[in-house]
Amino acid sequence: MIHSNSRAALASIAPVTGQACIEVLRVIRESQPITRQDIAANLGWEINRVTGRVRELLDKNSIIEAGNDTTHKVKRGLLKVA
């Protein structure tokens, strides 16, 4: 069972998280396929903020993994709108 304080905290951040997902989805639509790192650079956000929103969008099937960016030494997944 979720404590009422936890429910209140989640409710207070829901509008922010929703808006952040919208911003990430907008960038993906405009620049797909795109990496999480490039989304972060485009929005001026920390990568951790982007990664959480990407996970939410993947879980909702709003976006899909579209292969890997092979131009970097480190494997970077590409994202696009589903």
Secondary structure as UniProt FT lines:
FT   HELIX           4..31
FT   STRAND          34..35
FT   HELIX           36..43
FT   HELIX           47..59
FT   TURN            60..61
FT   STRAND          63..69
FT   TURN            70..71
FT   STRAND          76..81
//
